Amino acid sequence: MFQIPDWTFEFHGHKCPAMPMGLRARAAVFNALNVERTGDSALPALVDLSDDHCATCCGDGIKVITGCIFGEGNIIPELSDSFVFSLLLLPNGFMVLV
């Protein structure tokens, strides 16, 4: 069973169900594609979320598991009314949507 490290809630700032939801969604993508966290631009995350509190919490979960951060430009936010997470694999160009 997937265990959520305690430090992820410290990073996020509070306990809520949305942050682990983003973390688990991205973990499912990693497992399906047999890839691991790189923390660099090799696996950019495209995050299509609304701007409400729950959605931004979900985005933090994605940041935790991927190592993607806004400062590196490898997490790309798009505002919408949906919850869609994409993982783009470079240089082969594969993309998975969750």
Backbone torsions as a table, in degrees:
resi	resn	phi	psi	omega
1	MET	NA	141.7	-178.9
2	PHE	-71.3	126.0	178.1
3	GLN	-106.0	132.3	178.5
4	ILE	-89.3	120.0	179.5
5	PRO	-62.3	141.2	-179.4
6	ASP	-58.8	-34.2	-176.6
7	TRP	-63.0	-21.0	-179.5
8	THR	-65.2	-34.8	178.1
9	PHE	-72.9	-31.9	174.5
10	GLU	-64.8	-43.6	177.1
11	PHE	-60.0	-44.6	-175.7
12	HIS	-73.6	-34.7	176.7
13	GLY	107.0	-18.3	177.0
14	HIS	-162.0	164.2	177.5
15	LYS	-92.5	129.1	178.0
16	CYS	-156.1	162.7	-178.9
17	PRO	-77.6	-18.8	-173.4
18	ALA	-75.3	-37.9	-179.5
19	MET	-62.2	-48.4	176.4
20	PRO	-63.4	-28.0	177.7
21	MET	-62.5	-44.7	176.6
22	GLY	-65.7	-40.7	179.2
23	LEU	-61.8	-46.7	-178.8
24	ARG	-69.5	-35.6	178.3
25	ALA	-62.3	-44.9	179.8
26	ARG	-70.6	-33.7	176.3
27	ALA	-62.5	-37.5	177.8
28	ALA	-63.4	-38.8	177.2
29	VAL	-65.1	-46.6	178.6
30	PHE	-57.5	-44.3	-179.9
31	ASN	-65.2	-42.1	-178.5
32	ALA	-64.1	-36.0	-177.3
33	LEU	-96.6	-3.1	-179.4
34	ASN	57.1	47.9	176.2
35	VAL	-121.7	164.0	179.2
36	GLU	-123.8	163.1	177.5
37	ARG	-58.4	132.8	177.4
38	THR	-112.3	-31.7	-179.5
39	GLY	73.9	13.1	177.3
40	ASP	-130.2	-165.4	-175.1
41	SER	-78.2	2.0	-179.0
42	ALA	-68.9	-27.3	-178.8
43	LEU	-128.7	69.7	-180.0
44	PRO	-66.5	147.1	179.3
45	ALA	-107.1	127.3	172.5
46	LEU	-101.3	119.7	-173.8
47	VAL	-116.6	111.7	-178.1
48	ASP	-107.0	94.1	-173.8
49	LEU	-134.7	161.3	171.7
50	SER	-77.6	173.5	-177.9
51	ASP	-99.1	19.7	177.0
52	ASP	-80.8	169.4	-173.6
53	HIS	-59.4	-44.7	-178.2
54	CYS	-60.7	-40.7	-178.5
55	ALA	-66.8	-41.8	-179.9
56	THR	-68.6	-30.9	174.1
57	CYS	-64.2	-41.9	177.5
58	CYS	-61.1	-40.8	177.3
59	GLY	-61.1	-36.5	176.3
60	ASP	-63.1	-38.2	177.0
61	GLY	-61.6	-38.3	177.6
62	ILE	-66.0	-41.1	177.9
63	LYS	-63.0	-40.3	-178.6
64	VAL	-61.2	-49.1	-173.6
65	ILE	-79.8	-28.9	-177.8
66	THR	-88.8	-28.1	-172.3
67	GLY	82.7	3.1	178.5
68	CYS	-74.9	140.1	177.3
69	ILE	-138.4	154.9	-179.2
70	PHE	-63.4	-35.9	-178.1
71	GLY	-62.3	-29.3	178.1
72	GLU	-88.6	-10.5	-180.0
73	GLY	74.6	18.6	-178.9
74	ASN	-106.1	8.2	166.4
75	ILE	-124.0	124.7	-172.4
76	ILE	-117.1	110.7	-178.3
77	PRO	-86.4	143.3	172.2
78	GLU	-132.6	127.5	179.6
79	LEU	-87.5	130.6	176.3
80	SER	-156.7	-171.5	178.2
81	ASP	-101.2	18.5	-177.0
82	SER	-122.5	172.7	172.3
83	PHE	-117.3	97.1	178.7
84	VAL	-129.2	129.2	177.3
85	PHE	-118.4	131.6	178.8
86	SER	-121.3	142.2	173.7
87	LEU	-119.9	118.4	-178.8
88	LEU	-101.0	123.2	179.9
89	LEU	-97.7	115.8	179.0
90	LEU	-103.7	146.6	4.2
91	PRO	-91.2	0.0	-175.2
92	ASN	-74.5	-15.0	172.8
93	GLY	81.5	7.7	175.9
94	PHE	-66.6	143.7	175.3
95	MET	-136.0	138.7	177.3
96	VAL	-121.6	132.2	175.6
97	LEU	-107.5	138.2	176.7
98	VAL	-120.9	NA	NA
